[in-house]
Amino acid sequence: MWEQKSFQTEDNHSGTLYLVPTPIGNLDDITFRALDVLKKADILAAEDTRHTMKLCTHFDIHVPMVSYHEHNKKTSGEKLIADLEAGKNVALVTDAGTPGISDPGSDLAAECAARQINVVPLPGPNAAITSLIASALPTDHFLFYGFLPRQKKERDQALQSLSELSFTLIFYESPHRVSGTLEDLKKFFGNRRVSVSRELTKRYETFVRGTVEEVIAFLDQGEPPKGEFCLIVEGSSEERKQPEDLWWASLGVSAHVDYYVNTRGMTLKEAIKQAAVDRSVPKREVYRIYHQIDES
C-alpha cells in the first residue's frame, strides 16, 4: 500500500508523471493548467512527436520531446522511468484527448505507481464523454469499452457478453470499420438507439442519432466515412430472462458446454467459461460437473 499526496512536500526524490489531456480538435479546449505543466516539464512524452510538435509550436512550448507509443512502450517506458527516478518531471500526452484511455499511457502510469512515483492526472478533453453527453441517451450509468477486438471470434464473444447489459455502451471505431461494426451491433444487440459522432469539436463535427438500422442506411447513402468515430449505444431494455425462457434451460451442464464446442467452435476452456456466464455460476463449478469431479 502507498498513499500518494500529490501536492504536499514529502521526502520523495523522484519526479512526477503528469497525464496531460490535449484538445481532440479545437485547440481552444486546452486548459491553462495543461499549458503550464507542458511548459515546465523536463520531458514531454508524446504518442506521435510530429503531431505534438504542431501543438507545441502553436502554444510556444519548448521542451525536449521523446516518443512513447504502443510499439516502443517497453524501451521508451524504461527510459522514462529512469528519468523520473532521477528526479525529472515527465508530461505524457496522446495525439488527442486523455492519455491512458485506449493507449499505453495506462501502462506507464501503472509502472510509476508500482515504484511509488507520483502520477498526477489533469482533467481535460475526452472523446467518449464528449460524445456521451450529446448522445440523447441515458448518462446515469454507462460502460466505456473502447475498440472492439478485430478478430471475428473474439469480437462476437465480446458483443455477446455486452448484449444484455442495461446501461449505455461507448465504443471507439475507425472510419473504414464503422459500417461493419454497426452491422455487428444490429446482429447482437438488435435495432437499438445509437448516436454516432465524428470530428468532435472541429468544423465538420457531426452527430447521427437514430436506430442502428437508420444510421446504417444513412451512412450507406453518403460519402465514405471519414474521421475517428465514437458510437454511443443504448443499453438492453429487456427484463432479465427467467431460466425457463433461456435457450439452454433444457440442457444439462455438460450438454451446455458441448453445444459451444460442437456448434460454435469454442475450445473446451472457452465453452466452460461461457456456460458459467450463461448460468451465473462459478467457472470451477461447471468444470467440476463437466469433468465429473467428486468433491465429497
Phi, psi and omega per residue, in radians:
M1 nan 2.507 3.109
W2 -2.598 2.215 3.096
E3 -1.706 1.994 3.097
Q4 -1.531 2.210 3.026
K5 -1.973 1.665 -2.915
S6 -1.024 -0.650 -2.975
F7 -2.135 0.396 3.061
Q8 -1.950 2.477 -3.114
T9 -1.154 2.138 3.105
E10 -2.331 2.864 3.103
D11 -1.422 1.186 -3.116
N12 -2.216 1.950 -3.046
H13 -1.519 -0.027 3.118
S14 -1.380 2.796 3.029
G15 -1.396 -2.926 -3.126
T16 -2.188 2.416 3.002
L17 -1.624 2.053 3.093
Y18 -1.756 2.232 3.078
L19 -1.693 1.875 -2.947
V20 -1.952 1.921 3.063
P21 -1.193 2.505 3.092
T22 -2.157 2.783 -3.063
P23 -0.969 2.495 3.085
I24 -1.582 0.041 3.117
G25 -3.121 -1.205 -3.104
N26 -1.375 2.019 -3.072
L27 -1.105 -0.370 3.124
D28 -1.183 -0.184 -3.121
D29 -1.416 -0.098 3.101
I30 -1.221 2.569 -3.102
T31 -1.641 2.774 3.079
F32 -1.050 -0.675 -3.119
R33 -1.166 -0.705 3.118
A34 -1.058 -0.775 3.121
L35 -1.083 -0.715 -3.137
D36 -1.100 -0.767 3.140
V37 -1.146 -0.766 -3.129
L38 -1.083 -0.665 -3.102
K39 -1.319 -0.481 -3.082
K40 -1.683 -0.168 -3.116
A41 -1.154 2.677 3.058
D42 -1.410 -0.567 -3.109
I43 -2.438 2.429 3.041
L44 -1.935 2.023 3.128
A45 -1.742 2.104 -3.000
A46 -2.182 2.547 3.088
E47 -1.113 -0.806 3.091
D48 -2.322 1.867 -3.058
T49 -1.073 -0.571 3.126
R50 -1.150 -0.725 3.123
H51 -1.161 -0.806 -3.099
T52 -1.209 -0.490 3.106
M53 -1.061 -0.610 3.094
K54 -1.096 -0.722 3.100
L55 -1.111 -0.787 -3.120
C56 -1.120 -0.695 3.123
T57 -1.108 -0.749 -3.117
H58 -1.093 -0.661 -3.072
F59 -1.825 0.231 3.059
D60 1.002 0.875 3.121
I61 -1.816 2.222 -3.096
H62 -2.236 1.494 -3.104
V63 -2.300 2.432 3.078
P64 -0.946 2.329 -3.037
M65 -2.095 2.449 3.055
V66 -2.266 2.753 3.117
S67 -1.590 2.476 3.047
Y68 -2.537 1.913 -3.095
H69 -2.575 -3.098 -3.020
E70 -0.994 -0.593 -3.013
H71 -1.568 -0.208 3.108
N72 -2.247 0.279 -2.995
K73 -1.087 -0.477 -3.138
K74 -1.264 -0.953 -3.101
T75 -1.223 -0.767 3.131
S76 -1.175 -0.670 3.121
G77 -1.080 -0.699 3.124
E78 -1.101 -0.693 3.119
K79 -1.173 -0.701 3.124
L80 -1.166 -0.671 3.087
I81 -1.084 -0.739 3.110
A82 -1.073 -0.723 3.107
D83 -1.116 -0.738 3.133
L84 -1.124 -0.741 3.127
E85 -1.189 -0.370 3.081
A86 -1.475 -0.011 3.069
G87 1.786 0.068 -3.126
K88 -1.501 2.567 3.079
N89 -1.646 2.324 -3.089
V90 -2.068 2.258 3.027
A91 -1.811 2.103 -3.123
L92 -1.790 2.243 3.096
V93 -2.277 2.661 2.981
T94 -1.780 3.112 -3.128
D95 -1.064 -0.646 3.137
A96 -2.821 2.369 3.111
G97 1.655 -2.713 -3.003
T98 -1.683 2.146 3.119
P99 -1.115 2.509 -3.118
G100 1.730 -0.234 3.095
I101 -1.730 1.911 -3.093
S102 0.990 0.609 2.997
D103 -2.657 2.920 -3.010
P104 -1.280 0.069 3.066
G105 -0.985 -0.531 3.120
S106 -1.123 -0.576 3.120
D107 -1.158 -0.760 3.139
L108 -1.158 -0.711 3.116
A109 -1.089 -0.712 3.139
A110 -1.140 -0.710 3.127
E111 -1.152 -0.677 3.101
C112 -1.117 -0.791 -3.141
A113 -1.072 -0.661 3.125
A114 -1.136 -0.490 -3.139
R115 -1.731 0.174 3.135
Q116 1.029 0.718 2.990
I117 -1.748 2.244 -3.083
N118 -1.015 2.336 3.041
V119 -2.061 1.997 -3.069
V120 -1.983 1.998 3.132
P121 -1.564 2.478 3.014
L122 -1.864 2.448 3.057
P123 -1.318 2.703 3.139
G124 2.972 -2.814 -3.022
P125 -1.047 2.486 3.088
N126 -2.697 2.162 -3.058
A127 -1.136 -0.645 -3.082
A128 -1.117 -0.875 -3.111
I129 -1.207 -0.681 3.108
T130 -1.041 -0.745 3.123
S131 -1.202 -0.709 -3.080
L132 -1.062 -0.831 -3.012
I133 -1.230 -0.277 3.096
A134 -1.815 0.114 -3.004
S135 -1.397 -0.330 -3.033
A136 1.192 0.296 3.050
L137 -1.900 2.825 -3.083
P138 -0.974 2.403 -3.130
T139 -2.044 0.027 -3.090
D140 -1.241 -0.600 3.063
H141 -2.393 2.293 3.132
F142 -2.671 2.777 3.105
L143 -2.150 2.154 3.012
F144 -1.570 2.059 3.128
Y145 -1.748 -0.613 -3.090
G146 1.494 -2.443 -3.106
F147 -1.475 2.311 3.052
L148 -1.262 2.714 3.069
P149 -1.011 2.602 -3.141
R150 -1.451 -0.586 -3.132
Q151 -1.257 2.357 -3.021
K152 -0.989 -0.767 -3.079
K153 -1.086 -0.871 3.141
E154 -1.163 -0.628 3.135
R155 -1.117 -0.816 3.133
D156 -1.085 -0.719 3.139
Q157 -1.120 -0.707 3.134
A158 -1.119 -0.807 -3.126
L159 -1.145 -0.653 3.108
Q160 -1.087 -0.747 -3.120
S161 -1.211 -0.465 -3.125
L162 -1.526 -0.273 -2.944
S163 -1.142 -0.437 -3.091
E164 -1.724 -0.012 -3.137
L165 -1.237 2.423 -3.000
S166 -1.612 -0.061 -3.115
F167 -1.851 2.859 -3.079
T168 -1.062 2.431 -3.092
L169 -1.986 2.500 -3.103
I170 -2.155 2.192 3.123
F171 -2.190 2.601 2.922
Y172 -1.769 2.609 3.084
E173 -2.707 2.616 3.115
S174 -1.482 2.786 -3.060
P175 -1.093 -0.603 -3.082
H176 -1.442 -0.076 3.095
R177 -2.043 -0.065 -3.009
V178 -1.129 -0.687 -3.138
S179 -1.125 -0.754 3.105
G180 -1.110 -0.656 3.122
T181 -1.150 -0.703 3.083
L182 -1.094 -0.668 3.075
E183 -1.105 -0.704 3.104
D184 -1.150 -0.680 3.099
L185 -1.079 -0.727 3.116
K186 -1.090 -0.712 -3.115
K187 -1.118 -0.780 -3.031
F188 -1.665 -0.492 -3.051
F189 -1.840 -0.302 -3.019
G190 1.489 -2.961 -3.034
N191 -1.554 1.154 -3.104
R192 -1.432 2.947 3.025
R193 -1.322 2.464 3.101
V194 -2.454 2.801 2.972
S195 -2.287 2.148 -3.127
V196 -1.974 2.158 -3.102
S197 -2.129 2.661 3.117
R198 -2.630 2.801 3.083
E199 0.919 0.734 -3.084
L200 -1.011 2.355 3.109
T201 1.219 -0.019 -3.135
K202 -1.686 3.097 -3.085
R203 -1.025 -0.678 -3.079
Y204 -1.770 0.528 3.071
E205 -0.925 2.272 -3.057
T206 -2.407 2.401 2.998
F207 -2.144 2.295 3.038
V208 -2.072 1.987 -3.087
R209 -2.015 2.367 3.137
G210 2.926 -2.826 3.042
T211 -1.426 2.895 3.117
V212 -1.002 -0.780 -3.120
E213 -1.103 -0.710 -3.140
E214 -1.130 -0.720 -3.124
V215 -1.212 -0.682 3.081
I216 -1.037 -0.824 -3.129
A217 -1.097 -0.685 3.136
F218 -1.113 -0.801 -3.124
L219 -1.180 -0.588 3.140
D220 -1.170 -0.461 -3.084
Q221 -1.471 -0.389 -3.026
G222 -1.684 -2.907 3.079
E223 -1.207 2.786 3.064
P224 -0.943 2.382 -3.088
P225 -1.001 2.500 3.088
K226 -2.295 2.662 3.105
G227 1.503 2.830 3.107
E228 -1.345 2.465 -3.050
F229 -1.944 2.618 2.980
C230 -2.187 2.210 -3.108
L231 -1.908 2.142 3.066
I232 -1.895 2.135 -2.971
V233 -2.110 2.313 3.105
E234 -1.057 2.464 3.100
G235 -1.304 2.937 -3.141
S236 -1.164 2.379 3.124
S237 -1.844 0.027 -3.115
E238 -1.286 2.477 3.006
E239 -1.152 2.599 3.129
R240 -1.052 2.221 -3.054
K241 -1.196 2.493 3.037
Q242 -1.368 2.667 -3.090
P243 -0.887 -0.646 -3.090
E244 -1.229 -0.271 3.138
D245 -1.569 -0.147 -3.045
L246 -1.500 2.532 -3.043
W247 -1.091 -0.483 -3.072
W248 -1.654 0.097 -3.015
A249 -1.022 -0.574 -3.088
S250 -1.494 -0.088 -3.102
L251 -1.638 2.519 2.955
G252 -1.297 2.998 -3.101
V253 -1.045 -0.804 -3.112
S254 -1.120 -0.736 3.113
A255 -1.147 -0.601 3.095
H256 -1.077 -0.809 3.114
V257 -1.139 -0.800 -3.124
D258 -1.071 -0.566 3.112
Y259 -1.029 -0.818 -3.124
Y260 -1.166 -0.610 3.132
V261 -1.225 -0.795 -3.000
N262 -1.456 -0.533 -3.068
T263 -1.913 -0.398 -3.126
R264 -1.872 -0.117 3.108
G265 1.268 0.368 3.137
M266 -1.362 2.718 2.957
T267 -1.267 2.877 -3.136
L268 -1.075 -0.683 3.129
K269 -1.084 -0.786 3.132
E270 -1.127 -0.699 -3.109
A271 -1.150 -0.730 3.101
I272 -1.094 -0.737 3.132
K273 -1.097 -0.790 -3.113
Q274 -1.186 -0.689 3.108
A275 -1.100 -0.645 3.100
A276 -1.135 -0.703 3.089
V277 -1.110 -0.814 3.137
D278 -0.975 -0.765 -3.019
R279 -1.569 -0.089 -3.121
S280 0.993 0.790 3.087
V281 -2.240 2.802 3.125
P282 -1.071 2.526 -3.140
K283 -1.053 -0.648 -3.113
R284 -1.114 -0.496 3.123
E285 -1.216 -0.734 3.082
V286 -1.128 -0.742 3.120
Y287 -1.027 -0.779 -3.105
R288 -1.101 -0.772 -3.109
I289 -1.194 -0.756 -3.097
Y290 -1.093 -0.720 -3.099
H291 -1.607 0.103 3.068
Q292 0.960 0.852 3.111
I293 -1.587 2.124 -3.129
D294 -1.596 2.023 -3.130
E295 -1.646 0.071 -3.116
S296 -1.277 nan nan
